[in-house]
Amino acid sequence: MAACQPSGSPTAGVPAASADPSAASASGTASVASQAPGGIALPTPGRPYDAGDVLAAMRESRRPGGVPDELEQEMIATAVAAELWTFDGEAWPEIVAGGSCGAETCTLELAGTPGGAVGEDLYLFEVRVATATLEGVFPALRGFPEPLLAELGAWAHEHWPDQPLPGVLASGRWLPPPESGRFVLSYRAGGEEGSPAVDAVLDLAAETVELRAPG
């Protein structure tokens, strides 16, 4: 696995969506709970990495095969850094990097796990190397505090009063800007090891819960 310590430089969604730069934290420092959509206090997401951090993570990858040399370009690293949001604007303890290349595009994975989090934040980038552009950004972000998961579960039950939510709350993920304040909770029949039951999409600001098939 690749581990890269961030430089701490202060720079600053849903799949294939580009985040709005205007939503970035300008300070690059820790963000205390500055939002309270739906009555739940949340920190302000931020983008704590710059191109140098991303390049270092790629070059220092310890995964078998590492990260292909084709991806180690400053233009690519700059584009990737602009999409790397963390839940509270803080850098991860380390960046884990991996990648592979096909005939026309490459795939880059960057991940990190904050202390005390539900799980890891994972970003999958589809990169067209010839033009140094991102063709897709696919985040799966579970790097939010463990206690918040139970709080979100209680909020979901309160805002879905007509019938019990099916299954047992197993996990959740947060959505980056421009979708701040939205979460996807995963319910499973029989708990975390059980079969998928339903995903609940929470919009705290709108105070809505939408159920959908897991995925």
Buried (B, 14 or more C-beta within 10 A) or exposed (E): EBBBBBEEBBBBBEEEBEBEEEBBBEEBEEBEEEBEBBEBEBBBBBBBBBBBBBBBBBBBBEBEEBBBEBBBBEEBBBBBBBBBBBBBBBBBEBBBBBBEBEEEBBBBBBBBBBEEBBBBBBBBBBBBBEEBEBEBBBBBBBBBBEEBBEEBBEBBBEBBEEEEBEBBBBBBBBBBBBBBBBBBBBBBEEEEEEEBBBBBBBBBEEEEBEBEEEE
